[in-house]
Amino acid sequence: MSHCGAVKTQSTPPTISARRRPVENPPEQGLVWRAAEQEHSSEQQTGSDEGRHDLQPFAILDKAAVSLQGKTVMKLAAPSLLNDYYTNVLDCSCNGVIALALGSSVYLWNSETRALAGRLDPNQQTGQPHRQSVSSLRWSRDGRALCIGTRRGEIQLWDVEKKQNMRCLPSHLSVVRALSWKQQLLSSGSVLGRIHHLDPRAPAPLVGAAIQKEAICSLQWSPGDDRLASGSADGLLHIWDSDVAGVTRSKQPITTMKQPSAVKAMGWCPWQGKMITTGGGWKDREMRIWDTQSGTCVTSANTNSQICSLRWAERKRYLVTGHGLPHHQVSTWEFPSLNPVHKLTGHSHRVLHLALNPDGTQIFSAGPIYHQVKPTVALKLSSHTTI
Protein backbone atom coordinates (compact mmCIF):
# COMPACT_ATOMS: atom_id res chain seq x y z
CA MET A 1 0.00 0.00 0.00
CA SER A 2 1.68 3.20 -1.02
CA HIS A 3 1.36 6.30 1.03
CA CYS A 4 1.08 9.76 -0.34
CA GLY A 5 1.00 10.85 -3.95
CA ALA A 6 2.14 14.28 -5.02
CA VAL A 7 -0.39 16.98 -5.91
CA LYS A 8 0.14 18.64 -9.25
CA THR A 9 -2.18 21.41 -10.41
CA GLN A 10 -2.48 22.43 -14.03
CA SER A 11 -3.35 25.94 -15.15
CA THR A 12 -4.23 24.93 -18.71
CA PRO A 13 -6.76 22.31 -19.77
CA PRO A 14 -5.23 18.96 -20.68
CA THR A 15 -5.32 17.88 -24.31
CA ILE A 16 -6.29 14.58 -25.85
CA SER A 17 -3.47 12.62 -27.43
CA ALA A 18 -4.06 10.32 -30.39
CA ARG A 19 -3.83 6.89 -28.80
CA ARG A 20 -5.64 3.65 -29.35
CA ARG A 21 -8.36 2.49 -27.01
CA PRO A 22 -6.91 0.33 -24.20
CA VAL A 23 -7.40 -3.40 -24.46
CA GLU A 24 -8.30 -5.77 -21.65
CA ASN A 25 -5.63 -8.15 -20.44
CA PRO A 26 -5.67 -11.36 -18.42
CA PRO A 27 -4.40 -11.25 -14.82
CA GLU A 28 -0.62 -11.36 -14.59
CA GLN A 29 1.95 -11.01 -11.84
CA GLY A 30 2.61 -7.45 -10.73
CA LEU A 31 3.56 -5.03 -8.00
CA VAL A 32 1.98 -2.34 -5.93
CA TRP A 33 4.29 0.60 -6.38
CA ARG A 34 4.69 4.12 -5.15
CA ALA A 35 4.21 7.50 -6.82
CA ALA A 36 5.94 8.05 -10.15
CA GLU A 37 8.42 10.68 -8.96
CA GLN A 38 9.98 8.31 -6.42
CA GLU A 39 9.49 5.17 -8.52
CA HIS A 40 11.57 6.50 -11.41
CA SER A 41 14.63 7.23 -9.30
CA SER A 42 14.30 3.94 -7.42
CA GLU A 43 14.32 1.94 -10.64
CA GLN A 44 17.44 3.73 -11.80
CA GLN A 45 19.24 2.81 -8.61
CA THR A 46 18.02 -0.70 -7.86
CA GLY A 47 16.59 -1.96 -11.13
CA SER A 48 13.14 -3.28 -11.92
CA ASP A 49 11.14 -5.49 -9.56
CA GLU A 50 8.99 -7.12 -12.25
CA GLY A 51 10.78 -10.42 -11.96
CA ARG A 52 10.32 -10.71 -8.19
CA HIS A 53 7.16 -12.80 -8.36
CA ASP A 54 8.08 -14.95 -5.35
CA LEU A 55 7.15 -12.12 -2.99
CA GLN A 56 4.03 -12.41 -0.87
CA PRO A 57 1.18 -9.94 -1.51
CA PHE A 58 1.58 -6.72 0.46
CA ALA A 59 5.19 -7.51 1.40
CA ILE A 60 7.00 -4.18 1.83
CA LEU A 61 9.50 -3.62 -0.98
CA ASP A 62 10.48 -0.05 -0.29
CA LYS A 63 9.53 2.97 1.78
CA ALA A 64 10.53 6.58 1.23
CA ALA A 65 9.68 9.88 2.89
CA VAL A 66 8.04 12.60 0.82
CA SER A 67 7.44 16.26 1.53
CA LEU A 68 3.64 16.27 1.47
CA GLN A 69 2.54 16.64 5.12
CA GLY A 70 5.47 14.45 6.22
CA LYS A 71 3.82 11.25 5.01
CA THR A 72 5.57 8.25 3.50
CA VAL A 73 5.22 6.25 0.33
CA MET A 74 5.24 2.48 0.72
CA LYS A 75 5.89 0.08 -2.12
CA LEU A 76 4.24 -3.32 -1.65
CA ALA A 77 4.12 -6.54 -3.62
CA ALA A 78 0.70 -7.42 -5.08
CA PRO A 79 0.62 -10.16 -7.73
CA SER A 80 -2.25 -11.11 -10.05
CA LEU A 81 -4.28 -7.94 -10.46
CA LEU A 82 -7.16 -8.60 -12.84
CA ASN A 83 -6.82 -5.86 -15.45
CA ASP A 84 -10.51 -5.51 -16.27
CA TYR A 85 -12.28 -2.15 -16.57
CA TYR A 86 -15.62 -3.64 -15.52
CA THR A 87 -14.59 -5.27 -12.23
CA ASN A 88 -15.03 -3.72 -8.78
CA VAL A 89 -12.35 -5.30 -6.58
CA LEU A 90 -11.26 -2.59 -4.12
CA ASP A 91 -13.22 -1.42 -1.06
CA CYS A 92 -12.52 0.05 2.39
CA SER A 93 -14.56 -0.91 5.45
CA CYS A 94 -15.91 1.43 8.14
CA ASN A 95 -12.98 0.18 10.25
CA GLY A 96 -10.35 1.20 7.72
CA VAL A 97 -9.58 -2.28 6.40
CA ILE A 98 -8.81 -2.42 2.68
CA ALA A 99 -10.14 -5.42 0.77
CA LEU A 100 -8.37 -6.04 -2.53
CA ALA A 101 -8.91 -8.94 -4.91
CA LEU A 102 -5.74 -10.27 -6.51
CA GLY A 103 -6.64 -13.01 -8.96
CA SER A 104 -8.67 -15.67 -7.16
CA SER A 105 -7.98 -14.46 -3.59
CA VAL A 106 -8.94 -11.44 -1.50
CA TYR A 107 -6.33 -9.79 0.72
CA LEU A 108 -7.10 -7.61 3.73
CA TRP A 109 -4.82 -4.73 4.71
CA ASN A 110 -5.27 -2.50 7.77
CA SER A 111 -4.80 1.13 6.73
CA GLU A 112 -4.21 2.20 10.35
CA THR A 113 -1.53 -0.33 11.31
CA ARG A 114 -0.28 -0.70 7.71
CA ALA A 115 -0.21 -4.45 8.15
CA LEU A 116 -1.65 -7.40 6.27
CA ALA A 117 -4.79 -8.53 8.11
CA GLY A 118 -5.52 -11.78 6.31
CA ARG A 119 -6.42 -13.60 3.12
CA LEU A 120 -9.74 -15.05 1.97
CA ASP A 121 -9.89 -17.88 -0.57
CA PRO A 122 -13.30 -18.10 -2.29
CA ASN A 123 -12.17 -21.23 -4.17
CA GLN A 124 -11.27 -23.38 -1.17
CA GLN A 125 -14.64 -25.14 -0.85
CA THR A 126 -16.07 -24.96 -4.34
CA GLY A 127 -14.78 -28.33 -5.56
CA GLN A 128 -14.15 -26.84 -9.01
CA PRO A 129 -11.01 -28.02 -10.90
CA HIS A 130 -10.12 -24.48 -12.00
CA ARG A 131 -9.80 -21.43 -9.76
CA GLN A 132 -11.98 -18.49 -10.72
CA SER A 133 -10.97 -14.84 -10.35
CA VAL A 134 -12.84 -12.48 -8.04
CA SER A 135 -14.78 -9.91 -10.07
CA SER A 136 -16.43 -7.84 -7.32
CA LEU A 137 -16.46 -7.35 -3.57
CA ARG A 138 -18.22 -5.15 -1.00
CA TRP A 139 -17.99 -4.65 2.75
CA SER A 140 -21.11 -4.81 4.90
CA ARG A 141 -21.90 -1.50 6.55
CA ASP A 142 -20.73 -2.66 9.98
CA GLY A 143 -17.42 -3.92 8.56
CA ARG A 144 -17.89 -7.44 9.94
CA ALA A 145 -18.75 -9.25 6.71
CA LEU A 146 -17.37 -9.13 3.18
CA CYS A 147 -19.36 -10.21 0.14
CA ILE A 148 -17.38 -11.63 -2.79
CA GLY A 149 -18.56 -12.21 -6.37
CA THR A 150 -16.65 -14.34 -8.88
CA ARG A 151 -16.36 -14.64 -12.63
CA ARG A 152 -18.15 -17.99 -12.36
CA GLY A 153 -21.23 -16.20 -11.01
CA GLU A 154 -20.84 -17.28 -7.38
CA ILE A 155 -21.61 -15.02 -4.43
CA GLN A 156 -20.05 -15.73 -1.04
CA LEU A 157 -20.52 -14.06 2.34
CA TRP A 158 -17.46 -14.12 4.62
CA ASP A 159 -16.99 -13.54 8.34
CA VAL A 160 -13.82 -11.45 8.20
CA GLU A 161 -12.79 -11.86 11.84
CA LYS A 162 -13.01 -15.66 11.71
CA LYS A 163 -11.87 -15.84 8.06
CA GLN A 164 -14.79 -18.19 7.38
CA ASN A 165 -17.14 -18.50 4.44
CA MET A 166 -20.52 -18.16 6.17
CA ARG A 167 -22.69 -18.84 3.16
CA CYS A 168 -22.74 -19.34 -0.60
CA LEU A 169 -25.73 -17.39 -1.88
CA PRO A 170 -27.80 -18.23 -4.99
CA SER A 171 -25.49 -17.58 -7.90
CA HIS A 172 -25.80 -15.83 -11.22
CA LEU A 173 -25.23 -17.59 -14.52
CA SER A 174 -22.49 -15.11 -15.45
CA VAL A 175 -19.85 -12.80 -14.01
CA VAL A 176 -20.91 -10.90 -10.87
CA ARG A 177 -19.76 -7.37 -11.63
CA ALA A 178 -21.26 -5.26 -8.84
CA LEU A 179 -22.53 -5.60 -5.26
CA SER A 180 -24.34 -3.21 -2.91
CA TRP A 181 -25.83 -3.48 0.58
CA LYS A 182 -29.17 -2.10 1.81
CA GLN A 183 -29.00 -2.75 5.55
CA GLN A 184 -29.21 -6.59 5.71
CA LEU A 185 -30.20 -6.93 2.05
CA LEU A 186 -27.55 -7.61 -0.59
CA SER A 187 -28.07 -6.67 -4.23
CA SER A 188 -25.90 -8.06 -7.03
CA GLY A 189 -25.60 -7.35 -10.75
CA SER A 190 -24.32 -9.61 -13.53
CA VAL A 191 -23.03 -9.51 -17.09
CA LEU A 192 -26.38 -10.90 -18.28
CA GLY A 193 -28.16 -7.83 -16.92
CA ARG A 194 -29.72 -9.58 -13.93
CA ILE A 195 -30.14 -7.89 -10.55
CA HIS A 196 -30.67 -10.23 -7.59
CA HIS A 197 -31.84 -9.09 -4.16
CA LEU A 198 -30.69 -11.47 -1.44
CA ASP A 199 -31.40 -11.77 2.28
CA PRO A 200 -28.52 -13.88 3.67
CA ARG A 201 -30.51 -14.58 6.87
CA ALA A 202 -33.39 -16.29 5.08
CA PRO A 203 -33.49 -20.04 4.24
CA ALA A 204 -34.35 -19.03 0.66
CA PRO A 205 -32.19 -15.90 0.26
CA LEU A 206 -33.46 -14.74 -3.15
CA VAL A 207 -36.26 -12.29 -2.33
CA GLY A 208 -36.44 -10.27 -5.54
CA ALA A 209 -34.94 -9.62 -8.96
CA ALA A 210 -34.97 -7.26 -11.90
CA ILE A 211 -33.73 -7.55 -15.47
CA GLN A 212 -31.95 -5.15 -17.80
CA LYS A 213 -31.14 -5.60 -21.48
CA GLU A 214 -27.39 -5.08 -21.20
CA ALA A 215 -24.57 -6.04 -18.84
CA ILE A 216 -24.53 -4.32 -15.47
CA CYS A 217 -21.37 -2.30 -14.73
CA SER A 218 -22.29 -0.62 -11.44
CA LEU A 219 -24.85 -0.97 -8.66
CA GLN A 220 -25.45 1.20 -5.60
CA TRP A 221 -28.19 1.85 -3.07
CA SER A 222 -28.84 5.50 -2.18
CA PRO A 223 -27.82 6.86 1.26
CA GLY A 224 -31.44 6.62 2.47
CA ASP A 225 -31.90 3.12 1.02
CA ASP A 226 -34.97 4.28 -0.91
CA ARG A 227 -33.47 4.07 -4.40
CA LEU A 228 -31.19 1.64 -6.24
CA ALA A 229 -29.06 2.86 -9.15
CA SER A 230 -27.79 0.44 -11.78
CA GLY A 231 -25.47 1.38 -14.62
CA SER A 232 -25.18 -0.71 -17.75
CA ALA A 233 -22.86 -1.15 -20.72
CA ASP A 234 -25.28 0.58 -23.11
CA GLY A 235 -24.96 3.89 -21.24
CA LEU A 236 -28.23 3.64 -19.33
CA LEU A 237 -28.56 4.61 -15.68
CA HIS A 238 -31.68 3.04 -14.16
CA ILE A 239 -33.20 4.15 -10.85
CA TRP A 240 -35.33 1.53 -9.08
CA ASP A 241 -37.62 1.91 -6.07
CA SER A 242 -36.96 0.17 -2.78
CA ASP A 243 -39.70 -2.46 -3.23
CA VAL A 244 -37.58 -5.45 -4.20
CA ALA A 245 -40.12 -8.19 -3.47
CA GLY A 246 -40.85 -10.69 -6.20
CA VAL A 247 -38.99 -12.07 -9.18
CA THR A 248 -40.48 -10.50 -12.27
CA ARG A 249 -39.49 -9.51 -15.77
CA SER A 250 -42.16 -6.82 -15.86
CA LYS A 251 -40.66 -4.63 -13.10
CA GLN A 252 -39.64 -1.29 -14.58
CA PRO A 253 -37.27 1.40 -13.26
CA ILE A 254 -38.88 4.60 -12.05
CA THR A 255 -36.38 6.74 -13.96
CA THR A 256 -33.86 6.09 -16.74
CA MET A 257 -31.09 8.43 -17.86
CA LYS A 258 -28.60 7.95 -20.68
CA GLN A 259 -25.01 8.90 -21.45
CA PRO A 260 -22.90 8.06 -24.54
CA SER A 261 -20.76 5.40 -22.82
CA ALA A 262 -21.00 2.62 -20.24
CA VAL A 263 -22.04 3.69 -16.73
CA LYS A 264 -19.22 2.13 -14.72
CA ALA A 265 -18.12 5.10 -12.57
CA MET A 266 -21.15 6.10 -10.52
CA GLY A 267 -21.99 7.29 -7.00
CA TRP A 268 -24.81 8.81 -4.97
CA CYS A 269 -24.22 12.15 -3.23
CA PRO A 270 -24.02 11.33 0.53
CA TRP A 271 -25.75 14.55 1.67
CA GLN A 272 -28.22 15.10 -1.19
CA GLY A 273 -29.91 11.74 -1.54
CA LYS A 274 -31.64 12.40 -4.87
CA MET A 275 -28.46 13.47 -6.68
CA ILE A 276 -26.14 11.00 -8.38
CA THR A 277 -22.95 11.44 -10.40
CA THR A 278 -21.75 9.38 -13.36
CA GLY A 279 -18.48 9.36 -15.27
CA GLY A 280 -18.16 8.89 -19.00
CA GLY A 281 -15.87 6.37 -20.62
CA TRP A 282 -13.27 6.55 -23.36
CA LYS A 283 -15.65 8.01 -25.98
CA ASP A 284 -17.34 10.45 -23.60
CA ARG A 285 -15.05 11.78 -20.82
CA GLU A 286 -17.93 13.80 -19.33
CA MET A 287 -18.82 13.87 -15.63
CA ARG A 288 -22.51 14.48 -14.96
CA ILE A 289 -24.62 15.22 -11.90
CA TRP A 290 -28.19 13.96 -12.27
CA ASP A 291 -31.40 14.79 -10.44
CA THR A 292 -32.98 11.35 -10.13
CA GLN A 293 -36.44 12.78 -9.38
CA SER A 294 -36.68 14.65 -12.67
CA GLY A 295 -34.24 12.47 -14.61
CA THR A 296 -32.31 15.50 -15.84
CA CYS A 297 -28.62 16.38 -15.87
CA VAL A 298 -28.16 19.47 -13.69
CA THR A 299 -24.39 19.96 -14.05
CA SER A 300 -21.65 18.49 -16.22
CA ALA A 301 -17.94 18.94 -16.85
CA ASN A 302 -15.64 17.65 -19.57
CA THR A 303 -12.68 15.98 -17.84
CA ASN A 304 -10.75 15.42 -21.10
CA SER A 305 -10.04 11.88 -19.93
CA GLN A 306 -11.74 8.51 -19.56
CA ILE A 307 -13.39 8.21 -16.12
CA CYS A 308 -12.84 4.70 -14.73
CA SER A 309 -13.80 5.14 -11.08
CA LEU A 310 -15.60 7.62 -8.84
CA ARG A 311 -16.00 8.21 -5.09
CA TRP A 312 -17.38 10.92 -2.83
CA ALA A 313 -15.23 12.57 -0.12
CA GLU A 314 -17.96 13.67 2.26
CA ARG A 315 -15.79 15.56 4.78
CA LYS A 316 -14.61 18.08 2.17
CA ARG A 317 -17.66 17.62 -0.07
CA TYR A 318 -15.47 16.70 -3.01
CA LEU A 319 -15.85 14.24 -5.83
CA VAL A 320 -12.87 11.97 -6.51
CA THR A 321 -12.36 10.44 -9.95
CA GLY A 322 -9.84 7.96 -11.36
CA HIS A 323 -8.95 8.40 -15.01
CA GLY A 324 -7.71 6.45 -18.00
CA LEU A 325 -6.48 7.82 -21.30
CA PRO A 326 -4.77 10.14 -21.78
CA HIS A 327 -3.81 11.38 -18.30
CA HIS A 328 -4.09 8.39 -15.92
CA GLN A 329 -4.53 10.60 -12.85
CA VAL A 330 -6.71 10.94 -9.77
CA SER A 331 -8.69 14.18 -9.67
CA THR A 332 -10.80 15.91 -7.03
CA TRP A 333 -13.70 18.23 -7.84
CA GLU A 334 -15.84 20.71 -5.96
CA PHE A 335 -19.55 19.97 -5.63
CA PRO A 336 -21.82 21.12 -7.20
CA SER A 337 -19.73 23.38 -9.45
CA LEU A 338 -17.41 20.55 -10.60
CA ASN A 339 -14.49 22.93 -10.54
CA PRO A 340 -11.20 20.96 -10.38
CA VAL A 341 -9.34 21.04 -7.04
CA HIS A 342 -6.38 18.63 -7.26
CA LYS A 343 -4.73 16.47 -9.89
CA LEU A 344 -2.79 13.56 -8.39
CA THR A 345 -0.25 11.96 -10.70
CA GLY A 346 1.79 8.78 -10.54
CA HIS A 347 -0.23 6.20 -12.44
CA SER A 348 0.85 5.43 -16.00
CA HIS A 349 -2.27 3.47 -16.94
CA ARG A 350 -5.99 3.46 -16.10
CA VAL A 351 -6.95 4.11 -12.47
CA LEU A 352 -9.49 1.31 -12.35
CA HIS A 353 -10.45 1.44 -8.66
CA LEU A 354 -10.77 4.00 -5.87
CA ALA A 355 -11.48 3.73 -2.15
CA LEU A 356 -11.47 6.21 0.73
CA ASN A 357 -10.69 5.55 4.37
CA PRO A 358 -13.52 6.16 6.90
CA ASP A 359 -12.71 9.81 7.66
CA GLY A 360 -12.10 10.60 3.99
CA THR A 361 -8.52 11.78 4.47
CA GLN A 362 -6.86 9.09 2.35
CA ILE A 363 -7.58 8.08 -1.23
CA PHE A 364 -6.52 4.60 -2.27
CA SER A 365 -6.13 4.22 -6.04
CA ALA A 366 -5.45 1.04 -7.98
CA GLY A 367 -4.63 0.38 -11.60
CA PRO A 368 -2.31 -1.54 -13.92
CA ILE A 369 0.93 -0.32 -15.43
CA TYR A 370 2.74 -1.49 -18.54
CA HIS A 371 6.52 -1.66 -18.61
CA GLN A 372 8.58 -1.35 -21.80
CA VAL A 373 11.03 -4.05 -20.79
CA LYS A 374 8.38 -6.64 -20.07
CA PRO A 375 4.61 -6.63 -20.75
CA THR A 376 3.85 -7.18 -17.08
CA VAL A 377 0.64 -5.89 -15.55
CA ALA A 378 1.31 -4.33 -12.17
CA LEU A 379 -1.02 -2.87 -9.59
CA LYS A 380 -0.43 0.54 -8.15
CA LEU A 381 -2.24 1.03 -4.87
CA SER A 382 -1.56 4.51 -3.53
CA SER A 383 -2.78 6.55 -0.60
CA HIS A 384 -2.96 10.29 -1.18
CA THR A 385 -3.46 12.40 1.97
CA THR A 386 -4.65 15.50 0.15
CA ILE A 387 -8.25 16.10 1.17
Long-range contacts (C-beta under 8 A, 24 or more apart in sequence): 1-32, 1-58, 1-74, 1-76, 1-98, 1-109, 1-111, 1-114, 1-364, 1-381, 1-382, 1-383, 2-32, 2-33, 2-34, 2-35, 2-73, 2-74, 2-75, 2-76, 2-380, 2-381, 2-382, 2-383, 3-71, 3-72, 3-73, 3-74, 3-114, 3-382, 3-383, 3-385, 4-35, 4-66, 4-68, 4-69, 4-71, 4-72, 4-73, 4-382, 4-383, 4-384, 4-385, 5-35, 5-73, 5-330, 5-344, 5-345, 5-346, 5-365, 5-382, 5-383, 5-384, 5-386, 6-35, 6-37, 6-66, 6-68, 6-344, 6-345, 6-346, 7-68, 7-342, 7-343, 7-344, 7-384, 7-386, 8-343, 8-344, 8-345, 9-342, 9-343, 10-343, 13-304, 14-304, 14-305, 14-326, 14-327, 15-304, 15-326, 16-304, 16-326, 17-325, 17-326, 19-325, 19-326, 21-282, 21-325, 22-85, 22-282, 22-324, 22-325, 22-349, 22-350, 24-83, 24-84, 24-85, 25-83, 25-368, 25-377, 26-83, 27-80, 27-81, 27-82, 27-83, 27-103, 27-133, 27-377, 28-80, 28-81, 28-83, 28-376, 28-377, 29-53, 29-79, 29-80, 29-376, 29-377, 30-78, 30-79, 30-80, 30-81, 30-368, 30-369, 30-376, 30-377, 30-378, 30-379, 31-61, 31-75, 31-76, 31-77, 31-78, 31-79, 31-378, 31-379, 32-58, 32-75, 32-76, 32-77, 32-78, 32-378, 32-379, 32-380, 32-381, 33-61, 33-75, 33-369, 33-378, 33-380, 34-62, 34-64, 34-73, 34-74, 34-75, 34-346, 34-382, 35-66, 35-73, 35-345, 35-346, 35-382, 36-345, 36-346, 36-347, 36-348, 37-346, 38-64, 38-66, 38-73, 39-75, 39-346, 42-75, 48-371, 48-373, 48-374, 49-77, 50-371, 50-373, 50-374, 50-376, 50-378, 51-374, 52-77, 53-79, 55-79, 57-102, 57-105, 57-107, 57-116, 57-119, 58-107, 58-109, 58-116, 68-385, 68-386, 69-385, 71-385, 73-382, 74-114, 76-381, 78-102, 78-107, 78-378, 78-379, 78-381, 79-103, 80-104, 80-105, 81-366, 81-368, 81-377, 81-378, 81-379, 82-133, 82-134, 82-135, 83-352, 83-368, 83-377, 84-135, 84-352, 85-264, 85-308, 85-324, 85-350, 85-352, 86-177, 86-215, 86-217, 86-233, 86-262, 86-264, 87-135, 87-136, 87-177, 87-352, 88-135, 88-136, 88-137, 88-138, 88-177, 88-178, 88-179, 88-218, 88-353, 89-134, 89-135, 89-136, 89-137, 89-353, 89-366, 90-137, 90-353, 90-354, 90-355, 90-364, 90-366, 90-381, 91-137, 91-138, 91-139, 91-355, 92-139, 92-355, 92-356, 92-357, 92-358, 92-364, 93-139, 93-143, 93-146, 93-160, 93-358, 94-139, 94-141, 94-142, 94-143, 94-358, 95-143, 95-358, 96-357, 96-358, 97-139, 97-143, 97-160, 98-355, 98-364, 98-381, 99-137, 99-139, 99-146, 100-366, 100-381, 101-133, 101-134, 101-135, 101-137, 101-148, 102-379, 103-131, 103-133, 103-134, 104-131, 104-132, 104-133, 104-134, 105-134, 106-134, 106-137, 106-146, 106-148, 108-160, 111-357, 111-362, 111-364, 111-383, 118-160, 118-163, 119-163, 120-146, 120-148, 120-158, 120-160, 120-163, 120-165, 122-148, 122-150, 122-154, 122-156, 122-165, 124-165, 125-165, 126-154, 128-152, 135-175, 135-176, 135-177, 136-176, 136-177, 136-178, 136-179, 136-188, 137-179, 138-179, 138-180, 138-181, 140-181, 141-181, 141-183, 147-179, 147-181, 147-186, 149-175, 149-176, 149-177, 149-178, 149-179, 149-188, 150-175, 150-176, 151-175, 151-176, 153-190, 155-179, 155-186, 155-188, 155-198, 157-186, 157-200, 166-200, 167-200, 167-205, 169-198, 169-200, 169-205, 170-196, 170-198, 170-205, 170-206, 172-196, 177-215, 177-216, 177-217, 177-218, 177-219, 178-216, 178-217, 178-218, 178-219, 178-220, 178-230, 179-219, 180-219, 180-220, 180-221, 180-228, 181-221, 182-221, 182-225, 182-228, 182-242, 183-225, 185-244, 187-219, 187-221, 187-228, 187-244, 188-219, 189-216, 189-217, 189-218, 189-219, 189-230, 190-215, 190-216, 191-215, 191-216, 193-232, 195-219, 195-228, 195-230, 195-240, 197-244, 206-247, 207-244, 207-245, 208-244, 208-245, 208-246, 208-247, 209-246, 209-247, 209-248, 210-240, 210-248, 210-251, 210-253, 211-249, 211-251, 212-236, 212-238, 217-262, 217-263, 217-264, 218-263, 218-264, 218-265, 218-266, 220-266, 220-267, 220-268, 221-268, 222-268, 222-273, 222-274, 222-276, 223-268, 223-269, 223-270, 223-271, 223-273, 224-273, 226-273, 227-254, 227-268, 227-273, 227-274, 227-292, 229-266, 229-268, 229-276, 229-292, 231-262, 231-263, 231-264, 231-266, 231-278, 232-262, 232-263, 233-262, 234-262, 235-259, 235-260, 235-261, 235-262, 235-263, 236-263, 237-263, 237-266, 237-276, 237-278, 237-290, 239-276, 239-292, 239-295, 255-292, 255-293, 255-295, 256-295, 257-290, 257-292, 257-295, 257-296, 257-297, 259-284, 259-286, 259-288, 260-284, 260-286, 264-308, 264-309, 265-307, 265-308, 265-309, 265-310, 265-321, 265-322, 266-310, 267-310, 267-311, 267-312, 267-319, 268-312, 269-312, 269-335, 270-312, 270-314, 271-314, 271-317, 275-336, 277-310, 277-312, 277-319, 278-310, 279-303, 279-307, 279-308, 279-309, 279-310, 279-321, 280-306, 280-307, 281-306, 281-307, 282-306, 282-324, 282-325, 287-319, 287-321, 287-333, 287-338, 289-335, 289-336, 289-338, 298-336, 299-336, 299-337, 299-338, 300-338, 301-333, 301-338, 303-331, 305-329, 306-350, 308-350, 308-351, 308-352, 308-353, 308-367, 309-351, 309-352, 309-353, 309-354, 309-365, 310-354, 311-354, 311-355, 311-356, 311-363, 313-356, 313-360, 313-363, 313-387, 314-360, 315-359, 315-360, 315-361, 315-387, 316-360, 316-387, 318-387, 320-354, 320-356, 320-363, 320-387, 321-354, 322-350, 322-351, 322-352, 322-353, 322-354, 322-365, 322-367, 323-350, 323-351, 324-349, 324-350, 324-351, 325-350, 328-367, 330-354, 330-363, 330-365, 330-384, 332-386, 332-387, 342-386, 342-387, 344-384, 344-386, 346-380, 346-382, 347-380, 347-382, 357-383, 360-387, 361-385, 361-387, 363-387
